[in-house]
């Protein structure tokens, strides 16, 4: 069972150091955060020198930029792809994660065509470098693609675009059924937890380690297993309180939280 450490969990830690603590905690690799590599050429170079073959599952990530009317901002997306694909090549990332925009007042039907066009562009550009594209819906109420079913409709018929399911976004979207979610296209699951707030009020910075919140994680794992998912898992929080802690301890506690979660599967 492959497990990865998402860079958002220890965001303020340089990526070469993140690689070290991930190895020490027993993770098979990392998901690298694009923000660090796009703004620091030295860190990009040091990461490229430090990474081992297959150790970076993804670069996380790129937003599919839409205009207020829901149409694709193709120029912005093309420009964003340039630096991210350069980083993917440098560190050997297997996948580029893509997310929809947070765009209040735009519904799914209006946004879907633009997001699909953006995913097609990303797939074409990334595929030329041997990098896959994986799309992750966001469960927040100001995101037009915010449920598993909406994600399924968005990628329907798009070849070579995979999916990512994040437990936090699943919870924020209402923890709905995964019966119609195309698990056969699921490339990665992000695991985390949420505090006891109404889903409409939670934000990324509220994310907790698995087992410390209210998300029905065992039910989620059982549902995915029952549908045949046997792919990788990643620990992803986005909590500034963890960023202030020793990254080695955060990674170790996260690995222990995953061990405890998987031991509870029914």
LUMDRENZA-54943 format. One record per atom (N, C-alpha, C): x, y, z; residue in three letters. Coordinates in steps of 0.1 Angstrom, whole numbers, plus 5000, padded with zeros to 4 digits. Example, Ala and Ser with C-alpha at 12.3 -4.5 7.8 and 13.67 -1.06 7.14 Angstrom:
! LUMDRENZA-54943
513249435078Ala 512349555078Ala 513249675078Ala 512849785071Ser 513749895071Ser 512950005079Ser 
//
This chain:
! LUMDRENZA-54943
500849885000Unk 500050005000Unk 500950125000Unk 500950204989Unk 501850324988Unk 501250434996Unk 502050505003Unk 501650625011Unk 502650735008Unk 502050855007Unk 502850975004Unk 502551085014Unk 503551175015Unk 503451295024Unk 503251415015Unk 502051475015Unk 501851595007Unk 502551715014Unk 503151795005Unk 503951905010Unk 503152005018Unk 501852015016Unk 501052115023Unk 501052085038Unk 501351955042Unk 501351915056Unk 502451985064Unk 503652005057Unk 504752075063Unk 505252185053Unk 504352265050Unk 504552365039Unk 505752455040Unk 506152495052Unk 507252585054Unk 508652515054Unk 508652375052Unk 509852305052Unk 510352295038Unk 511652325035Unk 512152305022Unk 511952165017Unk 511752145004Unk 511352014999Unk 512451915000Unk 513751944999Unk 514751845002Unk 514651785016Unk 514351875025Unk 514151835039Unk 512851745040Unk 511851785033Unk 510651715033Unk 510851565028Unk 511651555018Unk 512051415014Unk 512651335025Unk 513551395032Unk 514251325043Unk 513251285054Unk 512351375058Unk 511451335069Unk 510451235064Unk 510051245052Unk 509051145046Unk 509751005046Unk 510950995042Unk 511650865042Unk 511750815056Unk 512150905066Unk 512350855080Unk 511050805086Unk 509850865082Unk 508550835087Unk 507950715080Unk 508650665070Unk 508150545063Unk 507250575051Unk 507150695046Unk 506350725034Unk 507150685022Unk 506350645011Unk 507050604999Unk 507550724991Unk 507150844994Unk 507550964986Unk 506651074991Unk 506651174982Unk 505951304985Unk 505151354973Unk 504251444977Unk 503651524967Unk 504151664969Unk 504851724959Unk 505551844961Unk 504651964958Unk 504852074966Unk 504052194964Unk 504652284954Unk 503852324944Unk 504452404933Unk 504952544938Unk 504252594948Unk 504552734952Unk 506052744956Unk 506652654962Unk 508052664967Unk 508952654955Unk 508652564945Unk 509552544934Unk 509452654924Unk 508352724923Unk 508152824913Unk 508852954918Unk 509052974930Unk 509553094936Unk 511053084940Unk 511552974940Unk 512952954945Unk 513752854936Unk 514552914927Unk 515252834918Unk 516252744925Unk 516852794936Unk 517752714943Unk 517152584949Unk 515952604954Unk 515152484960Unk 514852394949Unk 514452444938Unk 514152354926Unk 515352264923Unk 516452334922Unk 517752264918Unk 518152164929Unk 518052204942Unk 518352114953Unk 517451994953Unk 516152014951Unk 515151904951Unk 515451814939Unk 515751864928Unk 516151774916Unk 517351684919Unk 518251744927Unk 519451664931Unk 519151564942Unk 518151594950Unk 517951504962Unk 516951394959Unk 516051414949Unk 514951314947Unk 515451184942Unk 514851074946Unk 515150944940Unk 514150904930Unk 514450814921Unk 513550774911Unk 512150734916Unk 511050794911Unk 509750764915Unk 509250814928Unk 510050904934Unk 509850944948Unk 508851064949Unk 508651134938Unk 507651244937Unk 506451194929Unk 505351174936Unk 504151134929Unk 503551244921Unk 503451364927Unk 502851474919Unk 503451604923Unk 503151694914Unk 503351844917Unk 501951894920Unk 501751954931Unk 500451994936Unk 500452154937Unk 499852214927Unk 499152174916Unk 498852294907Unk 497852294899Unk 497552404890Unk 496052424891Unk 495652554891Unk 494152594891Unk 493752614876Unk 492652554873Unk 492052584859Unk 491352714860Unk 492052814854Unk 491552954855Unk 490352984847Unk 489253024853Unk 488053064845Unk 487853214847Unk 487253274837Unk 486753414838Unk 485453414845Unk 484953534849Unk 483753544857Unk 482553474850Unk 482553464837Unk 481453404830Unk 481553254828Unk 482553194834Unk 482753054834Unk 483653004823Unk 484053094813Unk 484853044802Unk 486353034806Unk 487052954799Unk 488452934803Unk 489353054800Unk 490153094809Unk 491253194807Unk 492453114801Unk 492453094788Unk 493453004782Unk 494853054784Unk 494953194782Unk 496353254783Unk 496853234797Unk 496053254807Unk 496553234821Unk 496953094824Unk 496053004819Unk 496352864822Unk 497652824815Unk 497852864802Unk 499052834795Unk 500252884802Unk 500253004807Unk 501353064814Unk 501652984827Unk 500552944834Unk 500752874846Unk 501352734844Unk 500952674832Unk 501552544829Unk 503052544826Unk 503552654821Unk 504952664817Unk 505852634829Unk 505652704840Unk 506552684851Unk 506352554858Unk 505152514859Unk 504852384866Unk 505352264858Unk 505252264845Unk 505752144838Unk 507252144838Unk 507852264838Unk 509352274840Unk 509752204853Unk 508952234864Unk 509252174877Unk 509052024877Unk 507951984870Unk 507651834869Unk 508851764863Unk 509351824852Unk 510551764845Unk 511751754854Unk 511951864861Unk 513151874870Unk 513151774881Unk 512051754887Unk 511951664899Unk 511351524896Unk 511051504884Unk 510451374880Unk 509151344885Unk 508251444887Unk 506851424891Unk 506151344881Unk 505351244886Unk 504551154877Unk 503351224873Unk 502751314881Unk 501451364878Unk 501451514882Unk 500551584875Unk 500251724878Unk 498851734883Unk 498651784895Unk 497251794900Unk 496651924896Unk 495351914892Unk 494652024887Unk 493352044896Unk 493052164899Unk 491852194907Unk 490952294900Unk 489652294902Unk 488852404897Unk 489052534905Unk 488552644899Unk 488652764907Unk 487552784917Unk 487852864927Unk 486752904936Unk 486153034930Unk 484853024926Unk 484353124918Unk 482853144922Unk 482553224932Unk 481253234937Unk 480253294926Unk 479053234926Unk 478053284917Unk 478053214904Unk 479053124901Unk 479053044889Unk 478752894892Unk 477752844886Unk 477352704889Unk 478052604880Unk 477852484884Unk 478552374877Unk 478252374862Unk 477052384858Unk 476752374844Unk 477452484836Unk 477552604842Unk 478252714835Unk 479752694835Unk 480352634845Unk 481752624846Unk 482352494839Unk 481452394837Unk 481952264833Unk 482752264820Unk 482152334810Unk 482852334797Unk 484252404798Unk 484352514805Unk 485652574807Unk 486652494814Unk 486152424824Unk 487152334832Unk 487552214823Unk 486652164815Unk 486952054806Unk 487952104796Unk 487752214790Unk 488752274780Unk 490152284787Unk 490152334799Unk 491352354806Unk 492052224809Unk 491352124813Unk 491851984815Unk 492451924802Unk 491751954791Unk 492251904778Unk 493551974775Unk 493652104777Unk 494952174774Unk 496052124783Unk 495752104796Unk 496752054806Unk 497151914802Unk 496251824798Unk 496551694794Unk 497451694782Unk 497151774772Unk 497951784760Unk 499451824763Unk 499551934771Unk 500851984774Unk 501651894783Unk 500951844794Unk 501651754803Unk 502051614796Unk 501151564788Unk 501351434782Unk 502651444773Unk 502951554767Unk 504151564759Unk 505451544767Unk 505351564781Unk 506451544790Unk 506351414797Unk 505351334794Unk 505151204801Unk 504551224815Unk 503851334817Unk 503251364830Unk 501751344828Unk 501151274838Unk 499651264837Unk 498951384844Unk 497651394842Unk 496951504849Unk 495851434857Unk 495751484870Unk 494751434879Unk 493951544885Unk 492651534884Unk 491751644887Unk 491051624901Unk 491151724909Unk 490551714923Unk 489451814924Unk 488251774927Unk 487151874930Unk 487451934944Unk 486952054946Unk 487052124959Unk 485652134965Unk 485452094977Unk 484152084983Unk 483552214988Unk 484352324987Unk 483852454992Unk 482652504985Unk 481852584992Unk 480552624986Unk 480652724975Unk 481852794974Unk 482052884963Unk 482852824951Unk 482852694951Unk 483552624940Unk 482452554931Unk 482452584918Unk 481452524909Unk 481452374908Unk 482652314910Unk 482852174908Unk 483152124922Unk 482152084930Unk 482352074945Unk 481851944950Unk 481451844942Unk 480951714947Unk 481651604939Unk 481651484944Unk 482051364936Unk 481351354923Unk 480051374923Unk 479251354911Unk 479651464901Unk 479851594906Unk 480251694897Unk 481551674890Unk 482551614898Unk 483851574893Unk 483651474882Unk 482751374885Unk 482551264875Unk 482051324862Unk 481051414863Unk 480451474851Unk 481551554843Unk 482451614851Unk 483451704844Unk 484451624836Unk 484851504841Unk 485851434833Unk 485251324824Unk 483951314824Unk 483251214816Unk 483651224801Unk 484251124795Unk 484651124782Unk 485951194779Unk 486651244789Unk 487951304788Unk 489051194790Unk 489651144780Unk 490651034781Unk 491851094788Unk 492551004795Unk 493851034802Unk 493751144812Unk 492651174818Unk 492551264829Unk 492051184841Unk 492951164851Unk 492551094863Unk 491851174873Unk 491551114884Unk 490851184895Unk 491651174908Unk 491451274917Unk 491951274931Unk 490751294940Unk 490651224950Unk 489551244960Unk 490251274973Unk 489851394978Unk 490351444991Unk 489251425002Unk 489551365013Unk 488551335023Unk 487951465029Unk 488751575030Unk 488251705035Unk 487251765025Unk 487551755012Unk 486651815003Unk 485351725001Unk 485551595003Unk 484351505003Unk 483451545015Unk 484051565027Unk 483251605039Unk 482651745037Unk 483351845031Unk 482851975029Unk 481751975020Unk 481751885010Unk 480651875000Unk 479451805005Unk 479451755017Unk 478351685023Unk 478451535025Unk 479651485023Unk 479951335025Unk 478951255017Unk 478651285005Unk 477651214997Unk 478151084992Unk 477251004987Unk 477550874981Unk 478550874970Unk 479350774970Unk 480350754959Unk 479950654949Unk 478650624949Unk 478150514940Unk 478350544925Unk 478350674922Unk 478550714908Unk 479850774905Unk 480750774915Unk 482050834913Unk 482950724906Unk 483550764895Unk 484350664887Unk 485650624894Unk 485550534903Unk 486750484911Unk 487750424902Unk 487350374891Unk 488350314882Unk 489350424876Unk 488950554877Unk 489850664873Unk 490550734884Unk 490350674896Unk 490850744908Unk 492350704909Unk 493250814909Unk 494650794910Unk 495250814923Unk 494550884932Unk 495150924945Unk 494050964955Unk 494150924968Unk 493250974978Unk 494051044988Unk 493651174991Unk 494151255002Unk 493451235015Unk 494151205025Unk 493551175038Unk 493851285048Unk 492851325056Unk 492951435066Unk 491651435074Unk 491551525083Unk 490351535091Unk 489851675093Unk 488651695098Unk 488051825100Unk 487551845113Unk 487551975118Unk 486952005132Unk 485451995131Unk 484851995142Unk 483351995143Unk 482652125140Unk 482952175128Unk 482252295123Unk 481352265112Unk 480352345109Unk 479452315097Unk 480352315085Unk 480052225076Unk 480852205064Unk 481052335056Unk 480052425056Unk 480052555049Unk 481052645055Unk 481552625067Unk 482452715074Unk 483852675074Unk 484152545070Unk 485552505071Unk 486352555060Unk 487652575062Unk 488652615052Unk 489852525053Unk 490752545043Unk 491952455043Unk 492752465056Unk 492852575062Unk 493652595074Unk 493152515086Unk 491952465085Unk 491352385096Unk 491752245096Unk 492352195085Unk 492652055084Unk 493451995095Unk 493051875099Unk 493651805110Unk 494251675105Unk 495151615113Unk 495551475110Unk 494451385112Unk 494451275104Unk 493351175105Unk 493151125119Unk 491851115123Unk 491451065136Unk 491251175146Unk 491551295143Unk 491451405152Unk 490151485150Unk 489351445141Unk 488151525137Unk 486951445135Unk 486051495127Unk 484751435126Unk 484451365112Unk 485351365103Unk 485151305090Unk 484951155092Unk 484051095084Unk 483750955085Unk 484750875076Unk 486050875081Unk 487150825073Unk 487050675071Unk 486650595081Unk 486450455079Unk 485450425069Unk 484350495069Unk 483250475060Unk 483750505046Unk 484550615044Unk 485150645031Unk 486050535026Unk 486950495035Unk 487850385030Unk 487050265027Unk 486150225034Unk 485350105031Unk 484650125018Unk 484050235015Unk 483350265003Unk 484350254991Unk 485550304992Unk 486450304981Unk 486950164979Unk 487250094990Unk 487749954989Unk 486649864982Unk 485449884986Unk 484349804981Unk 484149824966Unk 484549944961Unk 484449984947Unk 485749944939Unk 486749884946Unk 487849824940Unk 489149914940Unk 489150024948Unk 490350104948Unk 491450044956Unk 492550034949Unk 493749974955Unk 495050064953Unk 494750194950Unk 495850284947Unk 496450344959Unk 497250454957Unk 498050514968Unk 497150614976Unk 497750644987Unk 497150734997Unk 498150845001Unk 497650965004Unk 498551075008Unk 498051145020Unk 498951185029Unk 498551265041Unk 498651405037Unk 497551475037Unk 497551615033Unk 496751705043Unk 497451775051Unk 496751885059Unk 497252015053Unk 496652125058Unk 497052255053Unk 496952355065Unk 497552315076Unk 497252375089Unk 498552455093Unk 498452585094Unk 499652655099Unk 500252615113Unk 499352555121Unk 499852515134Unk 500852395132Unk 500652315122Unk 501552205120Unk 502852255114Unk 502752365106Unk 503952425099Unk 504952475110Unk 504352515121Unk 505252565132Unk 505952465140Unk 505552335138Unk 506052225146Unk 507352165139Unk 507952075146Unk 509152005140Unk 508551915129Unk 509051935116Unk 508451855105Unk 508651705107Unk 509751665113Unk 509951515115Unk 508851465124Unk 508451535135Unk 507451485144Unk 506051495137Unk 505751595129Unk 504551595122Unk 504451475112Unk 505451445105Unk 505451335096Unk 505251205104Unk 505951185115Unk 505851065123Unk 504451055128Unk 503851165134Unk 502451155139Unk 501451125128Unk 501751185116Unk 500851155105Unk 500951015100Unk 502150955100Unk 502250815096Unk 501550725106Unk 501650765119Unk 500950685130Unk 499450695128Unk 498950815125Unk 497550835123Unk 497050755111Unk 497750745100Unk 497350655089Unk 497350505093Unk 498350465101Unk 498450325106Unk 497150295114Unk 496750395123Unk 495650375132Unk 494350365123Unk 494250455113Unk 493050455105Unk 492950325097Unk 493950275091Unk 493850155083Unk 493550035092Unk 494050045104Unk 493749925113Unk 492249925117Unk 491550025115Unk 490150035119Unk 489149995107Unk 489749975095Unk 488849945084Unk 487949825088Unk 486649835084Unk 485749725088Unk 485749615077Unk 
//
